Amino acid sequence: MEPKEASSEEPPRVRSELEDVLTNTDLPYWQRLRSATWIELKILYRLAGPAVVVYLLNNVTSMSSQIFCGHLGNLQLAAANLGNTGIQVFAYGVMLGMGSAVETLCGQAYGAHKYEMLGMYMQRSMILLMATAIPLTLIYVFSKQILLLLGESTIIASEAAIFVYGLIPQIYAYAANFPIQKFLQAQSIVAPSAYISAATFAAHLPLTWIVVFKLGGGLLGAALVLSFSWWVVAAAQFVYIVVSKRCERTWKGFKLEAFSGLWGFLKLSVASAVMLTLETWYNQILVLFAGHLKHPEIALDSLSVCTTISGWVFTIAAGFNAVASVRVGNEVGAGHPKSAAFAVVAVTTVSLSIALFFAILVLIFRHVISYIFTGGTTVANAVSELAPFLAVSIILNGIQPVLSVDKSRCMYVYENEGVAVGCGWQAFVAYVNVGCYYIIGIPLGVLLGFKFDLGAKGIWSGMIGGTFIQTLILIWATCRTDWIKEVEKSKNRLVLWEDKKDEEDKATSDD
């Protein structure tokens, strides 16, 4: 069956106050800009605040476990950081990247009022992520051997493996949580997730303290409590979906149809996962290289403090990234190209302003920030020396993640076999990541760190250079985006989906 032309059944255009202002040529330019900015800031305040809280609390919940481990001793801090960086972050990147496919498809479907597809997309993603979690479990099981192959010391690798073993249940919590979270975000339902994350974090802290220090659970106990907390978040959000009236149109229960179309969905999920994983690895390789420096325990401890702080601030940018994807996806799906472009500019500007604020704080308190994690003047002095590099990384991380709104611009194409996915933008970003990170950043960092004996500062300098070049390329690519064309792609995709659905419904009725 040939697909219908997009214009033959064009969905009714949804009125948008922002689009009306941006397209009103009767108003002076500065008045349009002022009005549009105020409208978008109100939307961001409603969406970004809770989204940032969710990402921040989820990250702080994980990092708090490392802090508790740090107060067991410097060895335990280094082991927890290495286990988290070398093993756990890999699984996190894969799962979050694959889950981002839901954010793309749900955002555009919701903007185009195709509500029934949101629940289907979420179920398909959960099926794929649960299946992916099985081979990832093997990486956790053999984490000690993997870390030893990477050249880490035996004592640190052994302790890190203990921490990683307790994180195995967390892999499956990721598989459930990320599709659920993206499903809710696509509908601009973010406040309930924030409340759930806040309540979980409040319970996580005393529970971890009891298990680690009172019951003597150590590294394994801290990791098991962290896994339990992630499952609480996932389960509570799913319960909200089932009982909330706000999800009545988008959640119709579990369907066997979710097992169909998995191949095309897998292609999109893998494309997103590769793109995000390449970036996640790059941000963590710094810590892995630190294990090969002179005095690796001090290097790992100081970098642990810096990367943890960077991770906290990065989650703010990640929250804005989620908002950008929702805003762009909704506006593209609703046929509002000017609003989509303006949303990217507004979100990026706000995220950068917040990053600048935190970078200044890091420089002001560079001599004392390490005492949050562990005592000792040696680590404090090392962190103080790395503070300028941390500040620069925070600023770049305030821009780069938000510009990765590429996920909202993937395109479904129907072929004879079913659904195939054309992800030209993801491929482009993946190539940019490989070139800037792995061809420029890492070799330059290794050269400065080891050949010129600059240590952690040299490694970090090279990697900052790679991130800076990548950020410039993303800015260039975003500025060149034809948003009218993206709206047409979204419209064509939804019409093609309706054709496919009509065929399936007809086949079912004939049977």
FENUR-V765476 format. One record per residue. RES is the residue in three letters. D_LAST is the distance of its C-alpha to the last C-alpha in Angstrom with 1 decimal. Layout:
<<RES	D_LAST> <RES	D_LAST>>
//
This chain:
<<MET	18.5> <GLU	22.0> <PRO	22.8> <LYS	24.5> <GLU	28.2> <ALA	29.3> <SER	31.5> <SER	29.0> <GLU	27.5> <GLU	30.4> <PRO	30.2> <PRO	33.1> <ARG	36.1> <VAL	37.0> <ARG	40.7> <SER	42.8> <GLU	46.5> <LEU	47.2> <GLU	45.7> <ASP	47.6> <VAL	50.8> <LEU	50.3> <THR	49.6> <ASN	52.4> <THR	55.0> <ASP	57.4> <LEU	58.2> <PRO	60.6> <TYR	59.1> <TRP	60.7> <GLN	59.6> <ARG	56.0> <LEU	56.4> <ARG	57.9> <SER	55.4> <ALA	52.4> <THR	54.0> <TRP	54.4> <ILE	50.8> <GLU	49.4> <LEU	51.8> <LYS	50.7> <ILE	47.1> <LEU	48.2> <TYR	50.3> <ARG	47.3> <LEU	45.0> <ALA	47.3> <GLY	49.5> <PRO	46.9> <ALA	45.1> <VAL	48.4> <VAL	49.2> <VAL	45.9> <TYR	46.5> <LEU	50.2> <LEU	49.9> <ASN	47.3> <ASN	49.7> <VAL	52.8> <THR	51.2> <SER	50.7> <MET	54.2> <SER	55.9> <SER	55.1> <GLN	56.9> <ILE	59.8> <PHE	60.1> <CYS	60.1> <GLY	62.8> <HIS	65.1> <LEU	64.9> <GLY	66.7> <ASN	66.6> <LEU	65.0> <GLN	62.1> <LEU	61.6> <ALA	61.5> <ALA	59.1> <ALA	56.7> <ASN	56.8> <LEU	56.3> <GLY	53.4> <ASN	51.8> <THR	52.5> <GLY	52.0> <ILE	48.9> <GLN	47.3> <VAL	47.3> <PHE	45.3> <ALA	42.4> <TYR	42.8> <GLY	42.6> <VAL	39.5> <MET	37.6> <LEU	38.8> <GLY	38.1> <MET	34.5> <GLY	34.1> <SER	35.4> <ALA	32.1> <VAL	30.9> <GLU	34.0> <THR	33.2> <LEU	29.6> <CYS	30.0> <GLY	33.2> <GLN	31.8> <ALA	28.6> <TYR	30.7> <GLY	33.2> <ALA	30.5> <HIS	29.1> <LYS	25.7> <TYR	26.3> <GLU	22.8> <MET	23.0> <LEU	26.3> <GLY	25.0> <MET	22.3> <TYR	25.1> <MET	27.4> <GLN	25.0> <ARG	24.4> <SER	28.1> <MET	28.9> <ILE	26.7> <LEU	28.5> <LEU	31.9> <MET	31.7> <ALA	30.9> <THR	33.8> <ALA	36.1> <ILE	36.1> <PRO	38.1> <LEU	40.2> <THR	41.3> <LEU	43.0> <ILE	45.1> <TYR	46.3> <VAL	47.1> <PHE	49.2> <SER	50.7> <LYS	54.3> <GLN	54.0> <ILE	52.4> <LEU	55.1> <LEU	57.8> <LEU	56.4> <LEU	56.7> <GLY	60.3> <GLU	60.6> <SER	63.3> <THR	62.6> <ILE	63.7> <ILE	61.6> <ALA	58.5> <SER	58.8> <GLU	59.1> <ALA	56.2> <ALA	53.9> <ILE	54.7> <PHE	53.5> <VAL	50.4> <TYR	49.4> <GLY	49.2> <LEU	46.8> <ILE	44.0> <PRO	42.1> <GLN	42.5> <ILE	40.2> <TYR	37.2> <ALA	38.5> <TYR	38.3> <ALA	34.7> <ALA	33.9> <ASN	36.5> <PHE	36.1> <PRO	32.5> <ILE	33.3> <GLN	36.5> <LYS	35.0> <PHE	32.2> <LEU	35.0> <GLN	37.2> <ALA	34.7> <GLN	34.9> <SER	38.7> <ILE	38.6> <VAL	41.4> <ALA	44.0> <PRO	42.2> <SER	41.9> <ALA	45.7> <TYR	46.6> <ILE	44.6> <SER	46.2> <ALA	49.6> <ALA	49.4> <THR	48.2> <PHE	51.1> <ALA	53.6> <ALA	52.5> <HIS	52.3> <LEU	55.9> <PRO	57.6> <LEU	55.1> <THR	55.8> <TRP	59.6> <ILE	59.5> <VAL	57.5> <VAL	59.4> <PHE	63.0> <LYS	63.2> <LEU	61.0> <GLY	61.9> <GLY	58.3> <GLY	59.5> <LEU	57.1> <LEU	54.3> <GLY	54.6> <ALA	54.4> <ALA	51.2> <LEU	49.5> <VAL	50.3> <LEU	48.9> <SER	45.6> <PHE	45.4> <SER	46.2> <TRP	43.3> <TRP	40.9> <VAL	42.3> <VAL	41.7> <ALA	38.0> <ALA	37.3> <ALA	39.2> <GLN	37.3> <PHE	33.9> <VAL	35.1> <TYR	36.2> <ILE	32.7> <VAL	31.2> <VAL	33.9> <SER	34.9> <LYS	34.0> <ARG	34.5> <CYS	31.2> <GLU	29.1> <ARG	27.4> <THR	26.9> <TRP	26.1> <LYS	23.1> <GLY	23.3> <PHE	21.9> <LYS	18.3> <LEU	16.5> <GLU	15.7> <ALA	19.5> <PHE	19.1> <SER	17.3> <GLY	19.7> <LEU	22.6> <TRP	24.2> <GLY	24.9> <PHE	26.0> <LEU	28.2> <LYS	30.0> <LEU	30.9> <SER	32.0> <VAL	34.1> <ALA	35.7> <SER	36.8> <ALA	38.0> <VAL	40.1> <MET	41.7> <LEU	42.6> <THR	43.6> <LEU	46.0> <GLU	47.7> <THR	47.7> <TRP	49.3> <TYR	51.9> <ASN	53.0> <GLN	53.4> <ILE	55.0> <LEU	58.3> <VAL	58.5> <LEU	57.7> <PHE	60.5> <ALA	62.8> <GLY	62.7> <HIS	64.6> <LEU	67.4> <LYS	70.8> <HIS	70.7> <PRO	66.9> <GLU	66.8> <ILE	68.6> <ALA	66.4> <LEU	63.2> <ASP	64.5> <SER	65.5> <LEU	62.4> <SER	60.4> <VAL	62.0> <CYS	61.5> <THR	57.9> <THR	57.1> <ILE	58.7> <SER	57.0> <GLY	53.7> <TRP	54.4> <VAL	55.1> <PHE	52.1> <THR	49.8> <ILE	51.1> <ALA	50.1> <ALA	46.7> <GLY	46.2> <PHE	47.1> <ASN	44.8> <ALA	41.9> <VAL	43.1> <ALA	43.4> <SER	39.8> <VAL	38.6> <ARG	40.9> <VAL	40.1> <GLY	36.3> <ASN	36.3> <GLU	38.7> <VAL	36.9> <GLY	33.6> <ALA	35.3> <GLY	37.0> <HIS	40.5> <PRO	42.2> <LYS	45.7> <SER	44.8> <ALA	43.0> <ALA	46.1> <PHE	48.5> <ALA	46.6> <VAL	47.2> <VAL	50.9> <ALA	51.4> <VAL	49.6> <THR	51.5> <THR	54.9> <VAL	54.5> <SER	53.4> <LEU	56.4> <SER	58.8> <ILE	57.8> <ALA	58.1> <LEU	61.6> <PHE	62.6> <PHE	61.6> <ALA	63.2> <ILE	66.5> <LEU	66.2> <VAL	65.8> <LEU	69.0> <ILE	70.9> <PHE	70.1> <ARG	69.8> <HIS	72.6> <VAL	71.1> <ILE	67.3> <SER	67.2> <TYR	68.7> <ILE	65.4> <PHE	64.0> <THR	67.0> <GLY	70.8> <GLY	73.4> <THR	75.1> <THR	74.1> <VAL	70.4> <ALA	71.4> <ASN	73.5> <ALA	70.8> <VAL	68.3> <SER	70.9> <GLU	71.3> <LEU	67.5> <ALA	67.2> <PRO	67.6> <PHE	64.8> <LEU	62.6> <ALA	63.4> <VAL	62.4> <SER	59.1> <ILE	58.3> <ILE	58.9> <LEU	56.7> <ASN	54.0> <GLY	54.2> <ILE	53.1> <GLN	51.0> <PRO	48.0> <VAL	47.6> <LEU	47.5> <SER	44.5> <VAL	42.1> <ASP	40.5> <LYS	37.4> <SER	36.4> <ARG	36.4> <CYS	33.7> <MET	31.2> <TYR	27.6> <VAL	26.7> <TYR	23.3> <GLU	23.4> <ASN	21.2> <GLU	20.6> <GLY	19.7> <VAL	22.4> <ALA	26.1> <VAL	29.0> <GLY	32.2> <CYS	34.9> <GLY	38.1> <TRP	40.0> <GLN	39.3> <ALA	40.5> <PHE	43.5> <VAL	44.5> <ALA	43.9> <TYR	46.4> <VAL	48.8> <ASN	48.7> <VAL	49.3> <GLY	52.2> <CYS	53.9> <TYR	53.4> <TYR	53.5> <ILE	55.6> <ILE	58.0> <GLY	58.0> <ILE	58.0> <PRO	60.5> <LEU	62.8> <GLY	62.7> <VAL	63.4> <LEU	66.3> <LEU	67.8> <GLY	67.2> <PHE	68.4> <LYS	70.4> <PHE	72.3> <ASP	72.3> <LEU	71.0> <GLY	68.8> <ALA	66.0> <LYS	67.3> <GLY	67.0> <ILE	63.5> <TRP	62.4> <SER	64.2> <GLY	62.3> <MET	59.0> <ILE	59.8> <GLY	60.6> <GLY	57.1> <THR	55.5> <PHE	57.8> <ILE	56.8> <GLN	53.1> <THR	53.6> <LEU	55.4> <ILE	52.6> <LEU	50.0> <ILE	52.2> <TRP	52.4> <ALA	48.7> <THR	47.9> <CYS	50.5> <ARG	49.0> <THR	45.4> <ASP	44.1> <TRP	42.3> <ILE	41.2> <LYS	39.4> <GLU	37.8> <VAL	36.5> <GLU	35.0> <LYS	33.2> <SER	31.8> <LYS	30.7> <ASN	29.0> <ARG	27.2> <LEU	25.7> <VAL	24.6> <LEU	22.9> <TRP	21.2> <GLU	19.9> <ASP	18.6> <LYS	16.8> <LYS	15.4> <ASP	14.3> <GLU	12.4> <GLU	10.7> <ASP	10.0> <LYS	8.7> <ALA	6.3> <THR	5.2> <SER	5.4> <ASP	3.8> <ASP	0.0>>
//
